[in-house]
Amino acid sequence: MKKIYSTIFTLSLMLGVAQAQEVVYPTPAYNGRLFITNGTVHVGNGNVLENATIEVNNGKIVNVGANINPANGAKVVDAKGKHVYPGLILPSTDLGLKEIANGVRGSNDHTEIGDLNPSVRSITAYNTDSRVINVLRANGILLASITPEGGSISGSSSVVQLDAWNWEDAAYKMDGGIHLTMPSFLNRFGRRGGGGFPGGFPGFPGAGAPADPAKQALEKVEELKSFFRQAKAYSQETAHTNVNLKLDAVKGLFDKKQKLYVHGDQVKQMLVAIDFAKEFGFDVVIVGGSESFQIADLLKANNIAVILKEEHALPAMEDDDVDQPYKTPAALQKAGVLFALNDTHDEARYRNLSYNAGTAATYGLTKEQALQAITLNAAKILGVDDRTGSLEAGKDANIVVSDGDILDMKSSNVSHAFIQGREISLDNKQKELYERYKFKYGIK
């Protein structure tokens, strides 16, 4: 009988584990004091504090340093022998908009029909129940900028925190950027930035890239400039007879409440982006920028930031060094360009953000510079550095505690994570499967 009850208990436990993903609830606000003690604190601004303590009160960091004693009755997390970091930030992603890559159409809401869609707001389509979110949190990613796709102007992006019931709760900064995909100036025969054969593929005339992609690209650029000239005139009107949703959606670009994120890898695309910044006075950020190392000084001179889209990739051009994507962050750092690292890999589903930074740290960046590229730099580019991105007094307590170096795949193991002072669950589907097959094979 005892054996039967033991078996029933074990099965119930396993069923509970199997359903764990569905019962990972967002953590309610923690209105109290929290102390994370005795850890190696990586501030995110280049400084590292040994055996330091972080004091948090009502979700805000109030003190960081040595010789801080926990208050009586406060929640205490002992980080002795561990590393403490700012929450990592994914600066441009379709997280929560695309659930199954290249798969079920009904699970995807990242692309809109049409070419000019500035009034599309990605935040309203963001799915807080995405199973991918919990996996990212377990790797220390606590915030993300949710970005629309499709057409020449895709719509607005918003920054979200990754522990929420709905998009309203998740919103951290709404509609802070308008996203534009710059047309390709080159035929690259399947490489990044465009592909195909001029005039069509063999046996399929007309099916490939245009015979003169530069001419077609310049025509599209003029079309986009015409749109922004209309938008500028619209923004200068004191009253509107009729509201134009598309023109109204980009008004924030002209008073710099929004940034223009220009997606492109080619030098010519980035030169046109600089021209947009000069003509319209926009704050411009390049997203992609695989060739940005070639014009790093020019980007710096024009105050253009860069989000490097995918580091673990082939070089953009055949005559580039095979490891050029790994070296580009160091080239931008040397030139003084503000840049952030990203992870857009569909199969890994963006979880390897910190390891991309680790790769950059072996190709010219210091460890703290690499960390900054996925924390404070990303926060500056997204316009949320007054609230997050580093472990400094006055900022939200978005904090990650890791057993080892978070940039190292072998030693990184996130043990605690806090969003605005709330300790969040690190359970996810992969952990459920890990426990399931440990049980199956009797591994302890």
C-alpha positions in Angstrom: 0.0 0.0 0.0 2.8 2.4 0.9 4.4 1.6 -2.5 1.2 2.4 -4.3 0.9 5.7 -2.5 4.5 6.5 -3.2 3.9 5.8 -6.9 0.8 8.0 -7.0 2.8 10.8 -5.3 5.6 10.5 -7.8 3.3 10.6 -10.7 1.5 13.6 -9.3 4.9 15.3 -8.9 5.8 14.6 -12.5 2.5 15.9 -13.7 3.1 19.1 -11.7 6.5 19.5 -13.3 5.0 18.8 -16.8 2.5 21.6 -16.3 4.9 24.0 -14.6 5.1 26.4 -17.6 1.3 27.1 -17.3 1.6 28.0 -13.6 4.5 30.4 -13.9 2.7 33.5 -12.8 4.0 37.1 -13.0 5.4 38.1 -9.6 3.4 40.9 -7.8 5.1 44.1 -6.8 7.5 43.8 -3.9 7.0 46.8 -1.7 9.8 46.3 0.7 13.6 46.3 1.1 15.9 43.8 -0.6 19.6 43.3 -0.1 21.8 41.3 -2.5 25.0 40.8 -0.5 28.6 39.6 -0.9 28.6 39.4 -4.7 30.9 40.5 -7.4 28.8 43.4 -8.8 29.3 44.3 -12.5 27.8 47.7 -12.5 27.3 47.8 -16.3 29.2 51.1 -16.8 32.6 49.4 -16.8 33.1 49.3 -13.0 33.3 46.0 -11.0 32.8 46.0 -7.2 34.1 43.0 -5.3 32.2 41.7 -2.2 29.6 44.4 -2.7 25.9 44.8 -1.7 23.0 46.2 -3.6 20.2 47.8 -1.5 16.8 48.0 -3.1 13.7 49.7 -1.7 10.3 49.4 -3.3 11.8 48.2 -6.6 14.4 50.9 -6.9 18.2 50.6 -6.3 19.1 53.0 -3.4 22.7 52.1 -2.7 25.5 50.0 -4.2 28.9 49.3 -2.5 30.7 47.7 0.3 29.9 48.0 4.1 26.1 48.1 3.5 24.4 46.1 6.3 21.0 44.5 5.6 18.1 46.0 7.6 16.2 43.9 10.1 13.3 42.1 8.4 14.5 42.8 4.9 14.7 40.2 2.2 18.3 39.1 1.8 19.9 37.2 -1.1 23.4 36.0 -0.4 25.5 36.2 -3.6 28.8 35.1 -2.1 31.0 33.6 -4.8 28.5 34.7 -7.5 28.4 37.5 -10.1 25.7 40.2 -10.1 24.7 42.0 -13.4 22.2 44.4 -14.7 19.3 42.7 -16.5 20.3 42.0 -20.1 18.4 43.9 -22.9 17.4 42.5 -26.3 17.4 45.7 -28.4 15.5 44.6 -31.5 13.4 41.5 -31.7 10.1 39.9 -32.8 9.8 38.2 -29.4 6.1 37.8 -28.5 5.1 38.5 -32.1 6.5 35.3 -33.7 6.1 32.1 -31.8 7.1 29.4 -34.3 9.8 30.5 -36.8 8.8 29.6 -40.4 5.9 27.7 -39.0 2.3 28.1 -37.9 1.0 31.3 -39.5 -1.6 31.8 -36.8 1.2 32.1 -34.2 2.9 35.0 -36.0 1.9 38.7 -35.9 5.1 40.5 -36.8 4.5 41.5 -40.4 1.7 43.8 -41.7 0.4 44.0 -45.3 1.5 47.1 -47.2 4.6 49.2 -47.7 4.2 52.3 -45.5 2.8 51.3 -42.1 4.1 53.8 -39.5 0.9 53.7 -37.5 1.3 49.9 -36.7 2.1 49.5 -33.0 3.9 46.3 -32.2 3.1 46.7 -28.5 -0.6 45.9 -29.0 0.3 42.5 -30.7 2.8 41.5 -28.0 2.0 38.1 -26.5 3.0 37.9 -22.9 2.2 34.2 -22.8 4.9 33.3 -25.3 6.9 30.3 -24.2 10.0 31.8 -25.5 9.9 34.5 -22.9 10.6 32.2 -20.0 13.6 30.7 -21.7 15.1 34.2 -22.2 14.6 35.1 -18.6 16.5 32.0 -17.5 19.4 33.4 -19.5 19.3 36.8 -17.9 17.4 38.7 -20.5 14.8 40.8 -18.7 13.9 43.5 -21.2 13.4 43.6 -25.0 12.4 46.1 -27.7 9.5 44.6 -29.6 10.0 45.4 -33.3 7.5 45.1 -36.2 8.6 43.9 -39.7 7.4 44.1 -43.3 7.3 46.9 -45.9 9.5 49.9 -46.0 8.2 51.5 -42.9 7.1 48.8 -40.5 5.7 50.7 -37.5 6.7 51.5 -34.0 8.7 49.5 -31.5 8.2 49.4 -27.7 10.4 48.3 -24.8 8.8 45.7 -22.5 9.8 44.0 -19.3 9.5 40.2 -19.5 7.3 39.4 -16.5 3.7 40.6 -17.1 0.1 39.4 -17.5 -0.6 41.6 -20.6 1.0 44.1 -22.9 -0.2 47.0 -20.7 1.6 45.6 -17.7 4.7 44.7 -19.8 5.1 48.2 -21.4 8.3 49.9 -20.2 8.6 52.5 -22.9 5.9 52.7 -25.6 6.3 53.6 -29.3 9.9 55.0 -28.8 11.1 54.1 -32.3 9.9 54.0 -36.0 11.4 51.2 -38.1 12.4 51.7 -41.7 14.0 49.0 -43.9 16.4 50.6 -46.4 16.2 49.2 -49.9 19.2 47.2 -51.1 21.6 48.8 -53.5 23.3 45.6 -54.5 22.7 42.2 -56.0 24.6 39.7 -53.8 23.4 36.4 -55.1 22.1 35.0 -51.8 24.4 36.9 -49.4 23.1 39.4 -46.8 21.6 42.6 -48.2 19.8 41.0 -51.2 20.2 38.2 -53.7 19.3 36.9 -57.1 20.5 37.1 -60.6 20.1 40.3 -62.7 17.1 39.8 -65.0 16.1 36.5 -63.4 17.4 33.1 -62.5 18.5 30.8 -65.3 15.3 29.4 -66.9 13.1 31.9 -65.0 13.5 35.3 -66.7 12.4 38.2 -64.5 12.2 36.2 -61.3 15.4 37.5 -59.7 16.7 40.8 -58.4 16.4 43.9 -60.6 19.0 44.5 -63.3 19.8 47.9 -61.8 19.2 47.6 -58.0 20.9 50.9 -57.3 18.4 52.8 -59.5 15.5 51.1 -58.0 16.8 51.7 -54.5 17.3 55.4 -55.2 13.7 55.7 -56.4 12.5 54.1 -53.2 14.6 56.4 -51.2 13.0 59.4 -52.9 9.6 58.0 -52.2 10.5 57.7 -48.5 11.9 61.2 -48.4 8.7 62.5 -50.0 6.7 60.8 -47.2 8.8 62.3 -44.5 8.6 65.8 -46.1 4.9 65.5 -46.0 5.1 64.3 -42.4 7.3 67.3 -41.5 4.8 69.7 -42.9 2.0 67.9 -41.2 3.8 68.1 -37.8 4.2 71.9 -38.2 0.5 72.4 -38.6 -1.1 73.8 -35.5 -4.5 72.1 -36.3 -5.5 69.4 -38.7 -8.7 69.4 -40.7 -8.4 65.7 -40.9 -6.1 63.4 -38.9 -3.7 61.4 -41.1 -2.8 58.3 -39.1 0.4 57.6 -41.0 1.7 61.1 -40.8 0.6 61.5 -37.2 2.5 58.3 -36.2 5.9 59.8 -37.0 5.4 63.3 -35.5 7.7 62.2 -32.6 10.7 61.9 -35.0 10.7 65.6 -35.6 10.8 66.6 -31.9 13.1 63.7 -31.0 10.6 61.9 -28.8 11.1 59.0 -31.2 14.2 57.6 -33.0 14.3 56.3 -36.6 15.7 52.8 -36.7 17.1 52.1 -40.2 17.5 48.4 -41.0 20.4 47.8 -43.4 23.9 46.2 -43.7 25.4 47.9 -46.7 27.6 51.0 -46.6 25.3 52.8 -49.1 22.3 52.1 -47.0 24.0 53.6 -44.0 25.1 56.6 -46.0 21.5 57.3 -47.0 20.5 56.9 -43.3 23.0 59.6 -42.4 21.5 61.8 -45.2 18.1 61.3 -43.5 19.5 62.4 -40.2 21.0 65.6 -41.8 17.9 66.5 -43.9 15.2 65.9 -41.2 17.2 66.2 -38.0 16.2 62.6 -36.9 18.0 60.6 -34.2 19.0 57.6 -36.4 20.0 54.2 -35.3 21.4 51.6 -37.7 20.0 48.0 -37.2 22.2 45.4 -38.8 25.2 47.3 -39.8 27.4 44.4 -40.8 29.6 46.8 -42.9 29.5 49.5 -40.3 33.2 48.9 -39.5 34.1 50.4 -42.9 32.6 53.8 -42.0 32.9 53.8 -38.2 34.5 57.3 -38.0 31.7 58.7 -40.2 29.0 57.2 -38.0 30.7 58.6 -34.9 31.0 62.1 -36.5 27.2 62.0 -37.2 26.2 60.6 -33.8 24.7 57.5 -35.4 24.3 54.5 -33.1 24.4 50.9 -34.3 22.6 47.7 -33.2 24.6 44.8 -34.6 21.9 42.4 -35.6 23.7 39.0 -35.7 27.2 38.3 -34.7 27.4 34.5 -35.3 27.1 34.8 -39.1 29.0 34.7 -42.3 30.8 38.0 -43.4 28.7 40.3 -45.6 31.1 40.3 -48.5 33.2 37.5 -50.0 36.4 39.4 -49.6 35.8 40.2 -45.9 37.7 38.4 -43.2 35.9 35.2 -42.2 35.8 36.4 -38.6 34.8 40.0 -39.5 31.4 39.8 -37.7 33.3 38.9 -34.5 35.7 41.8 -34.9 33.2 44.6 -35.8 32.2 45.4 -32.2 35.8 46.2 -31.3 36.1 48.4 -34.4 33.0 50.4 -33.4 34.3 50.6 -29.8 37.7 51.9 -31.0 35.9 54.6 -33.1 33.7 55.7 -30.2 30.5 54.6 -31.8 27.6 53.9 -29.5 26.6 50.3 -30.3 24.6 47.4 -28.8 24.7 43.7 -29.6 21.7 41.6 -30.5 20.6 38.1 -31.2 18.1 37.4 -34.0 18.7 33.7 -34.5 15.4 32.0 -35.1 16.5 28.5 -34.1 18.1 29.5 -30.8 15.3 32.0 -30.3 17.5 34.9 -29.0 18.7 33.2 -25.9 22.4 33.5 -26.8 22.6 37.2 -26.4 25.1 37.0 -23.6 27.3 34.5 -25.5 27.4 36.8 -28.5 28.9 39.4 -26.2 31.3 36.7 -24.9 32.5 36.2 -28.5 33.0 39.9 -28.9 35.1 39.9 -25.7 37.5 37.4 -27.3 37.8 39.6 -30.4 38.9 42.9 -29.0 36.4 44.0 -26.4 37.1 43.8 -22.7 34.5 41.7 -20.7 33.0 44.9 -19.2 32.7 46.6 -22.6 31.0 43.5 -24.0 28.6 43.5 -21.0 27.9 47.1 -21.6 26.9 46.3 -25.2 24.0 44.2 -23.9 23.0 46.4 -20.9 23.8 50.1 -20.6 24.6 50.8 -24.3 21.3 49.1 -25.3 19.4 51.1 -22.7 21.0 54.4 -24.1 20.0 53.5 -27.7 16.4 52.6 -26.6 16.1 55.7 -24.5 15.6 53.9 -21.1 19.0 54.4 -19.6 17.5 56.7 -16.9 15.7 53.7 -15.6 17.8 50.6 -16.4 21.0 49.3 -18.0 23.3 49.6 -15.0 23.2 48.9 -11.2 23.2 52.5 -10.0 21.2 54.3 -7.4 17.8 55.6 -8.6 17.4 53.0 -11.3 14.9 50.1 -11.4 16.2 47.0 -9.7 16.5 44.9 -12.9 19.2 42.5 -11.6 20.6 39.1 -12.6 22.6 36.8 -10.2 24.8 34.2 -11.9 26.9 31.4 -10.4 29.6 32.1 -13.0 30.5 34.5 -15.8 27.3 35.3 -17.7 29.2 35.8 -20.9 30.6 32.3 -20.8 28.4 29.4 -21.9 30.2 26.9 -19.8 30.0 28.7 -16.4 26.9 30.9 -16.8 24.0 29.7 -14.6 21.4 32.3 -13.6 20.3 31.6 -10.1 18.2 34.7 -9.4 16.6 37.4 -11.5 14.7 40.5 -10.4 12.6 42.9 -12.4 11.8 46.2 -10.7 12.7 44.4 -7.4 10.4 41.5 -7.9 12.1 38.1 -7.9 10.8 36.3 -11.0 10.5 32.6 -11.8 13.2 31.0 -13.9 11.2 28.0 -14.8 10.7 27.2 -18.5 9.9 24.4 -21.0 13.6 23.3 -21.3 13.9 22.9 -17.5 10.7 20.8 -17.5 12.1 18.5 -20.2 15.4 18.3 -18.3 13.7 17.2 -15.2 11.4 14.8 -17.1 14.3 12.9 -18.7 16.4 12.9 -15.5 13.5 11.1 -14.0 13.1 8.7 -16.9 16.7 7.6 -16.8 17.0 7.7 -13.0 19.6 10.4 -13.0 20.1 12.3 -9.8 
